[in-house]
Amino acid sequence: MKYALITGGSRGIGRAVCVKLARMGYHILINYASNTAEAEKTLELVRQAGQDGEILMFDVSDRVQTHEALEAWEKAHPEEYIEVLVNNAGIRRDNVMAFMPPEDWNRVLDITLSGFYNVTQPLLQPMLAHKFGRIINMASVSGLKGIAGQTNYSTAKGGIIAATKALAQEVARKNVTVNAVAPGFIKTDMVEGLDEGTLKKTIPANRFGTPEEVAEAVGFLASPGAGYITGNVISINGGLYT
Ligand code: NAP
């Protein structure tokens, strides 16, 4: 059995990635923060895709909670390891910097950056020991170009791109690849409330993307065929920024 863990797998892009990796034959570990009903819906879709999965509720920004959950999984599966990790959990708390409260700065960075550390660090050793692993981090166009009103989010996503490039160099010899994908505007709960009609005029493709279009790129990076691609960022943004 091959295992893939997707953080923030209950909804949006994470859910589409769960289904894509299930179609590729992975047993899917669906992490989420609080939305059990949506996580169960994802599990149902994974089963419809022909694989099984499990639900793992933990807050990726909480190191103790994350370690306990991963340790419990490892104890229950002593012969197995998680070979694909998709660090997808994320939130946005937009505001111009002049009015940004410290809670919104900290929460966005904690989930994206500490979350990356908390989940990736304990799963890395088994990947190195098995000489195979795929780590895919969910960045954003915001982390590449910087977006006004999102200094916290741009900082977090820029940081995750730098982490991707650094870690890729550490582990490449062991056949572990580390890449990022950088979506533009993708139709999920996260973009609810944005003015799609106005924003799509700024996108050469003249539309928002779908979670499935992001999942295709993640699936490719997870596949054996992508074994020589590491430390890279793939933009999925309809031509918004290159
Ligand atoms: P979404 O629909 O809002 O889903 C967010 C997911 O993250 C949910 O599964 C949520 O779990 C989970 N999550 C949030 N905080 C968490 C925490 N502390 N611990 C564990 N899980 C947590 O968002 P999305 O649009 O699919 O975004 C997914 C990723 O893509 C994010 O990293 C986002 O920054 C990135 N992204 C999105 C867009 C876009 O346009 N949508 C563009 C660029 C990048 P619950 O269901 O339990 O709340």
Boltz pocket constraint, residues with backbone or C-beta under 6 A from the ligand:
constraints:
  - pocket:
      binder: B
      contacts: [[A, 7], [A, 8], [A, 9], [A, 10], [A, 11], [A, 12], [A, 13], [A, 14], [A, 31], [A, 32], [A, 33], [A, 34], [A, 35], [A, 36], [A, 38], [A, 58], [A, 59], [A, 60], [A, 61], [A, 87], [A, 88], [A, 89], [A, 90], [A, 91], [A, 111], [A, 138], [A, 139], [A, 140], [A, 141], [A, 182], [A, 183], [A, 184], [A, 185], [A, 186], [A, 187], [A, 188], [A, 189], [A, 190], [A, 191]]
      max_distance: 6.0
